[in-house]
Amino acid sequence: MVPYSKYAALETELEQYKAGAGKPGAPEYTFYYVSHGGPADPWWAPVIKGSQLAGQMLNVKVVYSGPEKFSIQALVDLLNSAIAAKPQGIILTITDYKALDEPARRAISQGIPIIAVNVPDPRPANQRIPYLSYVGQNEYDAGYYLAKYLIDKGYKPKRVVIGIHEVGHVGLETRAKGITDAITQAYPGTPVEKLDITTDPTKAAEAFKNYLTKYPDTDVIFTLGPLGAHPALQVLKEMNLVGKVHLLTIDIDDVILKAIENGELEAAVSQQPFAQGFLPVVFMYLYVKYGIIPPAHVPTGPTVIDKTKLDTVRKQIATTGGA
């Protein structure tokens, strides 16, 4: 049996926590959450809420920073600013491992631990940035299993287009590869093409409209996030193609769930963004305070959402205001 004295310090902390519960105090630690996702992308709202809630519960200051528009250079600049602030930990999306490699390794060499979230460094463990853990889904699997959902229903597409809203984003490119591989493995010779739609919804809608006009045999559209799904939904309605062109997406929000309910969108992959905000803060706290090393990968998805899973997923929407 372990002597009680081994737990004396923790027991004291617990009593102090109970005595001070609900009382404001100076944050014990400061963590920076540095992300490529800014306010223009609604998918990140529950991530931010999750990180802030975890910070409040643990008495940790969580500083979330993301660029106004997708930009790798802006992400690097934000990471450098976070390092200069000398926080006790950094939570980071490894959106471009080549650009982030040097500053991330510099932070770690200065004693600032990093937890990767949402997008990992895809290189082998002995080559990648030596972060503590990755919290998020396997992006290749997200694309692969979303396409497999359609394949398993017995549908053979004539032409597939993948709308990619942030070209060069390693996570989105990996999702697109998963989709492409699943389709071409099941149906060799089927055209599968990536389409740069940008993050601008007007330009995205125009890109989809032009593509569908040029290739009227297109019967499947995959999008890689709400910034692609929303304009695709708009275009299918305007062109009277709902039900004629299958639409599937990765990542969900209330608009996407409503479209699934209405039969306008077939299925979506959820990687549970609230968990991607909440869990890395908890893991960083446990590591910094108690030396508890988190698992190398904590998967938050992928889970394919169709009409059968809507009620469960709506709990996330109700709790976080988005998913």
Protein Blocks (a to p, Z undefined) as FASTA:
>chain_A
ZZfklmmmmmmmmmmmmmmgoiacddfbdcddddfbdfklmklmmmmmmmmmmmmmnopa
cdddddfbdcfklmmmmmmmmmmnopabdcdddfblmlmmmmmmmmmmnopacddehiac
fbdfklmccdfbdcdddfklmmmmmmmmmmmnopacfbdcdddfbghiaklmmmmmmmmm
mmmmmmghiacddddebjbfklmmmmmmmmmmmmmmbcbdcdfbfklmmmmmmmmmmnop
ghjaccddehidfklmmmmmnopafbdcdehlmlmmmmmmmmmmmmmmnopacdfbdcfb
dcdddfklmmmmmmmmmmnopZZ
